[in-house]
Amino acid sequence: MLLMLEEQHKKHLSFLTSVEIDVVREFCRISIEFIRKGANPKVYQGASQKLGVSVETVQNGVEGLMYLLTESSKLMVNEIDFQDSIMTLGFSEGLRQELLELYVQSRHEVRCILSEMAMDLPHYHNLEWRFDVEVASRSLRHQTTPKILLKLHTEDSGKKEVKVLQTDPVNLVHLTNVLDGALQEMKSAYCRRIVRNIK
């Protein structure tokens, strides 16, 4: 799977084509520290003075590298696809190899950090259902009232919960249509771009 980078990220990473390989290594080290511990403005200040560029340029370069590493790690991009993804950035062969080596060394650690940062929301574990039909009552002898009973099992941080829900077929069909529409909407290019930026 190729990594799709926005024009803004390509612009931030283009700065790395104009510096020495040792500077890129330092940027890589700072990016990994950024992922581990968060941003450090003092480091940006020192690097900008050494390179003679603005603090914003250094920050954009580090954040661009951090984004490249986190997105690639999150999607578990293989080595060939990673190289193909960064080939369009205009990096030299040596720089591509340096970034590939950094990615291979750090992807498991980055995935662990990302998983620790993720919110643990209740998620689906199991669903039991039963279809009941009431065919008569004392007051109405000829009626048909279908009901669907759902027993939803969820799990949250190892703790399991059970919710019992009841609905009729019309509402269940409406619910499935709305959810299906939401899933189809998530496949659109617009939504994928938004989700990519949120992550």
PLY file of the C-alpha trace (Angstrom):
ply
format ascii 1.0
element vertex 199
property float x
property float y
property float z
element edge 198
property int vertex1
property int vertex2
end_header
0.00 0.00 0.00
1.46 3.33 -1.08
1.38 6.24 1.35
-0.49 9.24 -0.05
1.08 12.50 1.15
-0.64 15.87 0.98
1.09 18.71 -0.88
1.70 20.48 2.44
3.63 17.49 3.81
5.64 17.19 0.59
6.54 20.86 0.90
7.67 20.40 4.52
9.82 17.40 3.59
11.35 19.12 0.54
13.62 21.05 2.92
15.54 17.80 3.58
16.72 17.64 -0.04
18.85 20.76 0.48
20.80 19.63 3.57
23.59 17.13 4.25
22.85 13.51 5.17
24.17 14.11 8.73
21.56 16.85 9.20
18.85 14.48 7.97
20.02 11.88 10.53
19.70 14.51 13.26
16.22 15.42 12.02
15.31 11.73 12.14
16.55 11.47 15.73
14.55 14.58 16.71
11.44 13.16 15.00
11.68 9.91 16.96
12.12 11.91 20.19
9.09 13.99 19.17
7.02 10.79 18.85
8.32 9.46 22.20
8.15 12.59 24.34
6.45 15.37 22.39
7.79 18.59 20.87
10.82 20.40 22.29
10.99 24.04 21.08
14.57 24.47 22.40
15.80 21.77 20.01
14.14 23.60 17.09
15.81 26.85 18.13
19.27 25.27 18.33
18.90 23.49 14.98
17.65 26.64 13.26
20.70 28.62 14.46
23.11 25.92 13.27
21.49 25.65 9.85
20.76 29.35 9.41
17.06 28.82 8.68
13.88 29.80 10.50
12.56 27.84 13.48
9.36 27.23 11.51
11.32 25.53 8.69
13.01 23.19 11.19
9.71 22.48 12.95
7.98 21.74 9.64
10.78 19.38 8.59
10.65 17.47 11.89
6.86 17.29 11.89
6.87 16.18 8.25
9.26 13.33 9.09
7.21 12.45 12.16
4.05 12.31 10.05
5.79 10.12 7.45
6.96 7.68 10.14
3.68 7.53 12.07
1.48 7.09 9.00
3.77 4.42 7.51
3.94 2.58 10.84
0.20 2.84 11.38
-0.52 1.32 7.96
2.39 -1.18 8.25
3.69 -0.13 4.84
6.27 -2.65 3.57
9.80 -1.58 2.58
9.16 -1.50 -1.18
5.99 0.57 -0.84
7.73 2.92 1.61
10.51 3.56 -0.92
7.98 4.05 -3.71
6.02 6.48 -1.51
9.04 8.72 -0.81
10.46 8.45 -4.35
8.15 11.28 -5.50
9.69 13.65 -2.92
12.89 14.12 -4.92
15.21 12.56 -2.32
18.59 11.18 -3.36
19.24 7.42 -3.24
21.31 7.80 -0.05
18.59 9.81 1.68
15.91 7.28 0.69
18.04 4.46 2.12
18.58 6.44 5.34
14.84 7.04 5.76
14.04 3.40 4.95
16.54 2.21 7.57
15.03 4.57 10.15
11.51 3.39 9.30
12.42 -0.31 9.56
14.18 0.22 12.90
11.46 2.32 14.50
8.12 1.12 13.08
7.34 -1.37 15.87
8.19 1.16 18.59
6.09 3.83 16.84
3.14 1.42 16.60
3.45 0.66 20.34
3.48 4.39 21.17
0.45 5.02 18.94
-1.48 2.14 20.51
-0.78 3.52 24.00
-2.05 6.94 22.93
-5.26 5.57 21.38
-8.50 5.92 23.35
-9.89 2.57 24.45
-13.57 2.85 23.63
-16.15 0.12 24.17
-16.14 -2.17 21.17
-18.26 -5.01 19.79
-17.69 -8.46 21.25
-20.79 -10.51 20.41
-24.45 -10.19 19.43
-27.31 -12.55 20.23
-30.77 -11.99 18.78
-34.25 -13.44 18.92
-37.31 -12.82 16.76
-40.60 -12.70 18.71
-44.07 -12.41 17.22
-47.15 -11.65 19.27
-50.05 -13.18 17.36
-52.95 -12.43 19.73
-53.94 -10.87 23.02
-57.12 -10.82 25.12
-58.35 -7.61 23.54
-57.05 -8.17 20.00
-57.35 -11.73 18.83
-56.11 -11.27 15.27
-52.92 -9.22 15.31
-49.31 -9.72 14.39
-46.72 -7.68 16.27
-43.14 -8.69 15.39
-40.31 -7.70 17.74
-36.59 -8.30 17.60
-34.67 -8.68 20.86
-30.94 -7.99 20.70
-28.39 -8.84 23.35
-25.29 -6.75 22.58
-22.02 -7.73 24.28
-19.36 -5.01 24.40
-15.86 -4.94 25.87
-14.08 -1.94 27.39
-10.53 -2.36 28.77
-11.16 -6.06 29.43
-14.49 -5.39 31.18
-17.49 -6.93 29.42
-20.96 -5.35 29.40
-24.30 -6.61 28.11
-27.08 -4.38 26.77
-30.53 -5.72 25.93
-32.30 -3.83 23.14
-35.69 -4.24 21.52
-36.85 -2.97 18.14
-39.32 -3.70 15.39
-38.35 -4.77 11.84
-39.11 -1.35 10.29
-36.76 0.47 12.69
-34.10 -2.22 12.26
-34.22 -1.86 8.46
-33.97 1.94 8.82
-31.03 1.58 11.22
-29.15 -0.75 8.86
-29.80 1.61 5.91
-28.44 4.60 7.85
-25.34 2.65 8.97
-24.78 1.35 5.43
-25.04 4.92 4.11
-22.45 6.06 6.68
-20.09 3.23 5.64
-20.48 4.17 1.97
-19.79 7.82 2.84
-16.58 6.79 4.66
-15.32 5.25 1.40
-15.51 8.59 -0.42
-12.28 10.43 -1.19
-13.41 13.45 0.84
-13.97 11.43 4.04
-10.73 9.45 3.61
-8.80 12.73 3.37
-10.46 14.06 6.55
-9.81 10.80 8.47
-6.18 10.78 7.31
-5.72 14.31 8.69
-7.48 13.49 11.97
-5.27 10.47 12.60
0 1
1 2
2 3
3 4
4 5
5 6
6 7
7 8
8 9
9 10
10 11
11 12
12 13
13 14
14 15
15 16
16 17
17 18
18 19
19 20
20 21
21 22
22 23
23 24
24 25
25 26
26 27
27 28
28 29
29 30
30 31
31 32
32 33
33 34
34 35
35 36
36 37
37 38
38 39
39 40
40 41
41 42
42 43
43 44
44 45
45 46
46 47
47 48
48 49
49 50
50 51
51 52
52 53
53 54
54 55
55 56
56 57
57 58
58 59
59 60
60 61
61 62
62 63
63 64
64 65
65 66
66 67
67 68
68 69
69 70
70 71
71 72
72 73
73 74
74 75
75 76
76 77
77 78
78 79
79 80
80 81
81 82
82 83
83 84
84 85
85 86
86 87
87 88
88 89
89 90
90 91
91 92
92 93
93 94
94 95
95 96
96 97
97 98
98 99
99 100
100 101
101 102
102 103
103 104
104 105
105 106
106 107
107 108
108 109
109 110
110 111
111 112
112 113
113 114
114 115
115 116
116 117
117 118
118 119
119 120
120 121
121 122
122 123
123 124
124 125
125 126
126 127
127 128
128 129
129 130
130 131
131 132
132 133
133 134
134 135
135 136
136 137
137 138
138 139
139 140
140 141
141 142
142 143
143 144
144 145
145 146
146 147
147 148
148 149
149 150
150 151
151 152
152 153
153 154
154 155
155 156
156 157
157 158
158 159
159 160
160 161
161 162
162 163
163 164
164 165
165 166
166 167
167 168
168 169
169 170
170 171
171 172
172 173
173 174
174 175
175 176
176 177
177 178
178 179
179 180
180 181
181 182
182 183
183 184
184 185
185 186
186 187
187 188
188 189
189 190
190 191
191 192
192 193
193 194
194 195
195 196
196 197
197 198
